Amino acid sequence: MLCKNCGKELPIAGKFCPFCGAAVEQTGVNDETAVFTTLPDDMKDPKDPVETGPIDTSAFDAAMRDEKQQLPVDDTAADPLADTNPNIPNPNIPTQAAMRPIDTPPVRRTAGTPERRTTYYNGEADPKDSVYKKPSKGKRGLIIALVVIIVAALIGGGVWFFTNSHKTDENLVMAEKYMDRGDFDKALEYYQKAQAEAKDPAALDATIQLIKDYQSAEDYVGNGQYTEAIAALKQLQNRVTDPDSAMYKAIEDLLDKAQSAQSDDQFNSDLDEAQSYLDDKKYDAASGKLDSLANDDSLTDDQKKQVKELQKQLSDAQQQEKQQEESSQKKAEQRDAFSKKMDELESDDLKISSAENQEDELAMTASSFEQWDNLLSEMYDYLATVLNADQYASEEASYKQWVQERDSGAENAAKETEDDTAKQLASYSFKQSYTKTHCYKLLDLMN
């Protein structure tokens, strides 16, 4: 800072120039930022007691002359680096005091004009030396309020944007986590939340629709609509591009389940149909259906076991039917044999009526009875092979009672005559007739 009166450099602090004694005006807030301005005589405050009398500077001038006389000789003229060394004064360059014009007019400060810094270079004010004017309290409050409003708006907008974007991002993160876990119901819930808060909701439409279609396929499987489920799941496979994703694997698993369930359903239907054929004794139809099932390589072990069990039932039924057919055939053949023998006996019995006398008639009647009685015994022996134990026991008891009735009837018939031959003839005639009737009864049981 230069003294305006003498042009010499002023120290940081002081109210008077130490060289010429001119008064210095101090502006600033502390010693480090203090700015000093010397005032001409016409601007000095007459009320200032320090500036009221003339200043005696004779002692100061004498001291300055002594100091000049003691200064060393300037050797910089012979130094070739003097012009370039900033630490060595160059005599060819004028000092700031010499650069100040002598006739620079003093600056007057009137009431209301702002204080100015008065550092000059070649008589001009420093262009970087700006003048600051403190704003009024009203303007200061308005500026502060405006700044507060702007900051609050920025903070509120930032909080709103961060909160909403953060919530959307959080919902998407949760949705993707549940998707990776295969919990598609929860994933759909968070995707829908994210869509409701997203700037572009349509971006999530495809993913949400994919999950909904998968859920529809699950409903088809649960309701036993396997054909619809398989068709829907095959379409979903074409829409999912990542074969390693949880959704793709879930679709594959559900498709396998639907196909397996459809196969089980078809198997059960075929097995029921075979059982129906078996119950109706349509053994050929049942055998064809079971053979078709047995040749199906996709059957499970349990299904193969069911087919084998039904095949065994079929085999047993066929074997039983064959035995029944054979038995029926044997019965028919045996019945025909008994019937044929009975016809022969009937033919022989016709000869009894042509006997010449009672003795011949008695002999022929007794012979006929023995033949019919032998035939009856054969028939009972055969019935023992075709009837079950209970049936044969019942028939055997009936036979014993029948024998008693026959013998009792023969005795009563013999009592009606007095002749021995006639008695015998009456007895044999009753037995022969009673036995013949019982043989025809047994023949009917063989049908």
Contacts in CASP RR format, 6 or more apart in sequence:
PFRMAT RR
TARGET T0000
AUTHOR 0000-0000-0000
METHOD contacts of the structure
MODEL  1
MLCKNCGKELPIAGKFCPFCGAAVEQTGVNDETAVFTTLPDDMKDPKDPV
ETGPIDTSAFDAAMRDEKQQLPVDDTAADPLADTNPNIPNPNIPTQAAMR
PIDTPPVRRTAGTPERRTTYYNGEADPKDSVYKKPSKGKRGLIIALVVII
VAALIGGGVWFFTNSHKTDENLVMAEKYMDRGDFDKALEYYQKAQAEAKD
PAALDATIQLIKDYQSAEDYVGNGQYTEAIAALKQLQNRVTDPDSAMYKA
IEDLLDKAQSAQSDDQFNSDLDEAQSYLDDKKYDAASGKLDSLANDDSLT
DDQKKQVKELQKQLSDAQQQEKQQEESSQKKAEQRDAFSKKMDELESDDL
KISSAENQEDELAMTASSFEQWDNLLSEMYDYLATVLNADQYASEEASYK
QWVQERDSGAENAAKETEDDTAKQLASYSFKQSYTKTHCYKLLDLMN
1 9 0 8 1.000
1 10 0 8 1.000
1 35 0 8 1.000
1 36 0 8 1.000
1 119 0 8 1.000
2 8 0 8 1.000
2 9 0 8 1.000
2 10 0 8 1.000
2 96 0 8 1.000
2 97 0 8 1.000
2 100 0 8 1.000
2 119 0 8 1.000
2 120 0 8 1.000
3 9 0 8 1.000
3 10 0 8 1.000
3 17 0 8 1.000
3 19 0 8 1.000
3 20 0 8 1.000
3 22 0 8 1.000
3 24 0 8 1.000
3 38 0 8 1.000
4 22 0 8 1.000
4 37 0 8 1.000
4 38 0 8 1.000
4 39 0 8 1.000
4 40 0 8 1.000
4 104 0 8 1.000
4 106 0 8 1.000
4 118 0 8 1.000
5 17 0 8 1.000
5 20 0 8 1.000
5 21 0 8 1.000
5 22 0 8 1.000
5 38 0 8 1.000
5 40 0 8 1.000
6 17 0 8 1.000
6 19 0 8 1.000
6 20 0 8 1.000
6 22 0 8 1.000
6 97 0 8 1.000
7 96 0 8 1.000
7 97 0 8 1.000
7 100 0 8 1.000
8 17 0 8 1.000
8 19 0 8 1.000
8 20 0 8 1.000
8 97 0 8 1.000
9 96 0 8 1.000
10 17 0 8 1.000
10 24 0 8 1.000
10 36 0 8 1.000
10 38 0 8 1.000
11 18 0 8 1.000
12 31 0 8 1.000
12 32 0 8 1.000
12 34 0 8 1.000
13 26 0 8 1.000
13 31 0 8 1.000
13 34 0 8 1.000
14 24 0 8 1.000
14 26 0 8 1.000
14 36 0 8 1.000
15 23 0 8 1.000
15 24 0 8 1.000
15 26 0 8 1.000
15 50 0 8 1.000
16 22 0 8 1.000
16 23 0 8 1.000
16 24 0 8 1.000
16 50 0 8 1.000
16 55 0 8 1.000
17 23 0 8 1.000
17 24 0 8 1.000
17 38 0 8 1.000
18 60 0 8 1.000
19 60 0 8 1.000
19 64 0 8 1.000
20 57 0 8 1.000
21 55 0 8 1.000
21 57 0 8 1.000
21 60 0 8 1.000
22 38 0 8 1.000
22 39 0 8 1.000
23 38 0 8 1.000
23 39 0 8 1.000
23 44 0 8 1.000
23 48 0 8 1.000
23 50 0 8 1.000
23 51 0 8 1.000
24 36 0 8 1.000
24 37 0 8 1.000
24 38 0 8 1.000
24 39 0 8 1.000
25 36 0 8 1.000
25 37 0 8 1.000
25 38 0 8 1.000
25 39 0 8 1.000
26 34 0 8 1.000
26 35 0 8 1.000
26 36 0 8 1.000
27 34 0 8 1.000
27 35 0 8 1.000
27 36 0 8 1.000
27 37 0 8 1.000
27 115 0 8 1.000
27 117 0 8 1.000
28 34 0 8 1.000
28 35 0 8 1.000
35 117 0 8 1.000
35 119 0 8 1.000
37 116 0 8 1.000
37 117 0 8 1.000
37 118 0 8 1.000
38 118 0 8 1.000
40 106 0 8 1.000
42 106 0 8 1.000
42 108 0 8 1.000
43 106 0 8 1.000
43 108 0 8 1.000
43 109 0 8 1.000
44 51 0 8 1.000
45 51 0 8 1.000
46 52 0 8 1.000
74 89 0 8 1.000
74 91 0 8 1.000
76 82 0 8 1.000
76 88 0 8 1.000
76 89 0 8 1.000
76 90 0 8 1.000
76 91 0 8 1.000
77 91 0 8 1.000
79 85 0 8 1.000
79 88 0 8 1.000
81 88 0 8 1.000
82 88 0 8 1.000
82 90 0 8 1.000
83 90 0 8 1.000
83 92 0 8 1.000
96 121 0 8 1.000
99 121 0 8 1.000
99 122 0 8 1.000
99 123 0 8 1.000
100 120 0 8 1.000
100 123 0 8 1.000
101 123 0 8 1.000
104 120 0 8 1.000
104 123 0 8 1.000
107 116 0 8 1.000
107 118 0 8 1.000
109 115 0 8 1.000
109 116 0 8 1.000
114 131 0 8 1.000
114 133 0 8 1.000
116 125 0 8 1.000
116 131 0 8 1.000
117 125 0 8 1.000
117 126 0 8 1.000
117 129 0 8 1.000
117 131 0 8 1.000
118 125 0 8 1.000
119 125 0 8 1.000
119 126 0 8 1.000
119 129 0 8 1.000
120 126 0 8 1.000
135 143 0 8 1.000
164 197 0 8 1.000
167 197 0 8 1.000
168 194 0 8 1.000
168 197 0 8 1.000
168 198 0 8 1.000
171 190 0 8 1.000
171 191 0 8 1.000
171 193 0 8 1.000
171 194 0 8 1.000
171 197 0 8 1.000
172 190 0 8 1.000
172 191 0 8 1.000
172 194 0 8 1.000
174 186 0 8 1.000
174 190 0 8 1.000
175 187 0 8 1.000
175 188 0 8 1.000
175 189 0 8 1.000
175 190 0 8 1.000
175 191 0 8 1.000
175 194 0 8 1.000
176 187 0 8 1.000
178 184 0 8 1.000
178 186 0 8 1.000
178 187 0 8 1.000
178 190 0 8 1.000
179 187 0 8 1.000
179 245 0 8 1.000
179 246 0 8 1.000
179 247 0 8 1.000
180 246 0 8 1.000
181 246 0 8 1.000
182 246 0 8 1.000
182 247 0 8 1.000
182 250 0 8 1.000
184 211 0 8 1.000
184 214 0 8 1.000
184 215 0 8 1.000
184 247 0 8 1.000
184 250 0 8 1.000
185 215 0 8 1.000
187 211 0 8 1.000
188 208 0 8 1.000
188 211 0 8 1.000
188 212 0 8 1.000
188 215 0 8 1.000
191 204 0 8 1.000
191 207 0 8 1.000
191 208 0 8 1.000
191 211 0 8 1.000
192 208 0 8 1.000
194 204 0 8 1.000
195 201 0 8 1.000
195 204 0 8 1.000
195 205 0 8 1.000
195 208 0 8 1.000
198 204 0 8 1.000
210 236 0 8 1.000
210 239 0 8 1.000
210 240 0 8 1.000
210 247 0 8 1.000
211 247 0 8 1.000
213 232 0 8 1.000
213 235 0 8 1.000
213 236 0 8 1.000
214 236 0 8 1.000
214 247 0 8 1.000
214 250 0 8 1.000
214 251 0 8 1.000
214 254 0 8 1.000
216 232 0 8 1.000
217 229 0 8 1.000
217 232 0 8 1.000
217 233 0 8 1.000
217 236 0 8 1.000
217 251 0 8 1.000
217 254 0 8 1.000
217 258 0 8 1.000
218 254 0 8 1.000
220 226 0 8 1.000
220 228 0 8 1.000
220 229 0 8 1.000
220 232 0 8 1.000
220 258 0 8 1.000
221 229 0 8 1.000
221 254 0 8 1.000
221 257 0 8 1.000
221 258 0 8 1.000
221 261 0 8 1.000
224 261 0 8 1.000
224 265 0 8 1.000
226 258 0 8 1.000
226 259 0 8 1.000
226 261 0 8 1.000
226 262 0 8 1.000
226 265 0 8 1.000
227 262 0 8 1.000
229 254 0 8 1.000
229 258 0 8 1.000
230 255 0 8 1.000
230 258 0 8 1.000
230 259 0 8 1.000
230 262 0 8 1.000
233 251 0 8 1.000
233 254 0 8 1.000
233 255 0 8 1.000
233 258 0 8 1.000
234 255 0 8 1.000
236 251 0 8 1.000
237 248 0 8 1.000
237 251 0 8 1.000
237 252 0 8 1.000
237 255 0 8 1.000
240 247 0 8 1.000
240 248 0 8 1.000
240 251 0 8 1.000
242 248 0 8 1.000
263 298 0 8 1.000
264 303 0 8 1.000
267 293 0 8 1.000
267 296 0 8 1.000
267 299 0 8 1.000
267 303 0 8 1.000
270 289 0 8 1.000
270 292 0 8 1.000
270 293 0 8 1.000
271 293 0 8 1.000
271 306 0 8 1.000
271 307 0 8 1.000
271 310 0 8 1.000
273 289 0 8 1.000
274 286 0 8 1.000
274 289 0 8 1.000
274 290 0 8 1.000
274 293 0 8 1.000
274 310 0 8 1.000
274 314 0 8 1.000
275 286 0 8 1.000
275 310 0 8 1.000
277 283 0 8 1.000
277 285 0 8 1.000
277 286 0 8 1.000
277 289 0 8 1.000
278 286 0 8 1.000
278 310 0 8 1.000
278 313 0 8 1.000
278 314 0 8 1.000
278 317 0 8 1.000
281 317 0 8 1.000
281 321 0 8 1.000
283 314 0 8 1.000
283 317 0 8 1.000
283 318 0 8 1.000
283 321 0 8 1.000
286 310 0 8 1.000
286 314 0 8 1.000
287 314 0 8 1.000
290 307 0 8 1.000
290 310 0 8 1.000
290 311 0 8 1.000
290 314 0 8 1.000
293 299 0 8 1.000
293 303 0 8 1.000
293 307 0 8 1.000
294 304 0 8 1.000
294 307 0 8 1.000
294 308 0 8 1.000
294 311 0 8 1.000
299 307 0 8 1.000
327 386 0 8 1.000
330 386 0 8 1.000
331 386 0 8 1.000
331 446 0 8 1.000
331 447 0 8 1.000
334 382 0 8 1.000
334 446 0 8 1.000
335 443 0 8 1.000
335 446 0 8 1.000
335 447 0 8 1.000
338 375 0 8 1.000
338 378 0 8 1.000
338 379 0 8 1.000
338 382 0 8 1.000
338 439 0 8 1.000
338 443 0 8 1.000
338 446 0 8 1.000
339 443 0 8 1.000
341 375 0 8 1.000
342 375 0 8 1.000
342 436 0 8 1.000
342 439 0 8 1.000
342 440 0 8 1.000
342 443 0 8 1.000
345 368 0 8 1.000
345 371 0 8 1.000
345 372 0 8 1.000
345 375 0 8 1.000
345 436 0 8 1.000
348 368 0 8 1.000
348 371 0 8 1.000
349 368 0 8 1.000
349 432 0 8 1.000
349 436 0 8 1.000
351 364 0 8 1.000
352 361 0 8 1.000
352 364 0 8 1.000
352 365 0 8 1.000
352 368 0 8 1.000
355 361 0 8 1.000
355 364 0 8 1.000
358 421 0 8 1.000
358 422 0 8 1.000
358 425 0 8 1.000
359 421 0 8 1.000
361 425 0 8 1.000
362 421 0 8 1.000
362 424 0 8 1.000
362 425 0 8 1.000
362 428 0 8 1.000
365 425 0 8 1.000
365 428 0 8 1.000
365 429 0 8 1.000
365 432 0 8 1.000
366 424 0 8 1.000
366 428 0 8 1.000
366 432 0 8 1.000
368 432 0 8 1.000
369 428 0 8 1.000
369 431 0 8 1.000
369 432 0 8 1.000
369 435 0 8 1.000
372 432 0 8 1.000
372 435 0 8 1.000
372 436 0 8 1.000
372 439 0 8 1.000
373 431 0 8 1.000
373 435 0 8 1.000
375 439 0 8 1.000
376 435 0 8 1.000
376 438 0 8 1.000
376 439 0 8 1.000
376 442 0 8 1.000
379 439 0 8 1.000
379 442 0 8 1.000
379 443 0 8 1.000
379 446 0 8 1.000
380 395 0 8 1.000
380 396 0 8 1.000
380 399 0 8 1.000
380 442 0 8 1.000
382 446 0 8 1.000
383 392 0 8 1.000
383 395 0 8 1.000
383 442 0 8 1.000
383 445 0 8 1.000
383 446 0 8 1.000
384 392 0 8 1.000
386 446 0 8 1.000
387 395 0 8 1.000
395 445 0 8 1.000
402 438 0 8 1.000
405 434 0 8 1.000
406 430 0 8 1.000
406 431 0 8 1.000
406 434 0 8 1.000
406 435 0 8 1.000
407 431 0 8 1.000
409 430 0 8 1.000
409 434 0 8 1.000
410 426 0 8 1.000
410 427 0 8 1.000
410 428 0 8 1.000
410 430 0 8 1.000
410 431 0 8 1.000
410 434 0 8 1.000
411 427 0 8 1.000
413 426 0 8 1.000
413 427 0 8 1.000
413 429 0 8 1.000
413 430 0 8 1.000
414 423 0 8 1.000
414 424 0 8 1.000
414 426 0 8 1.000
414 427 0 8 1.000
415 423 0 8 1.000
416 426 0 8 1.000
417 423 0 8 1.000
417 426 0 8 1.000
END
